[in-house]
Each structure stands twice: as structure tokens, then as C-alpha cells.
Amino acid sequence: MSRARFFLSAAGLLLLTGMVHNQLVKSEPGSGAALRVSPTEVKLWFKERPEVALTSVTLMRADTTRITTIRAVATDDTLAVAAPLSSPLPAGEYLVAWRTASNDGHVIRGMFGFTISP
């Protein structure tokens, strides 16, 4: 491989890796979790440090009826945020729609569900 092709390949790789934005690594409750009791919070872990002030969680019933939107708070883990629930949830199916931003300002969002079945 010529030196010019090597540098062009390396530059392309750097460009691609620079375009990768933050992403959700795991959540608690986890996606598809079947819980026996209501969680006290929704906790989200990200690949990169999320902007806490720009992070929120919207809790919905399975039919997408909004229950509440919660501003996330920082945790001891700089890669995680928590959204405390103000009261226990009754048995049923729930959706969590989350939104955050990376330090580059790029907004990311996602959704997952869980069930409470005592």
C-alpha cells in the first residue's frame, strides 16, 4: 500500500470514529425485564458521559399514554444517570423513552419496555 493510500485510509477511519455518538449501554430495569415489584428509579448507562442537564426519561403505559417525564440526576458513576420515580407503579406494561446529549451536543434517544407482574 502506498503511503498516500495509507494516510487516506487512516483519515477516513478517524472521520468515521469521530462521527460515532454516545449510545445506551444498559438500563435498569433492563429492556424486556419482568419485575415483581415497582422500581424506585430508572437508571441509564451510556458509552460516554451524558449531559445530565439535557437528559430526561418519559414513562408511559404500553399504549404510549404518558405518565410522567422526569429530569435525570447525576449518579456516582459519571457514565450513568438516574430518574427517580415519585411513587410505586402498579402492575402492568410500561415504556421508557429516554433522551440525552453527548458532549458534542448531538441528541440521542431511545425506548425500551418492562413489565411489573407481582
Sequence and secondary structure as in RCSB ss.txt:
>XXXX:A:sequence
MSRARFFLSAAGLLLLTGMVHNQLVKSEPGSGAALRVSPTEVKLWFKERPEVALTSVTLMRADTTRITTIRAVAT
DDTLAVAAPLSSPLPAGEYLVAWRTASNDGHVIRGMFGFTISP
>XXXX:A:secstr
  HHHHHHHHHHHHHHHHT    EEEEES TTEEESS  SEEEEEESS   GGG EEEEEETT  EEEEEE EE 
SSTTEEEEE SS   SEEEEEEEEEE TT  EEEEEEEEEE  
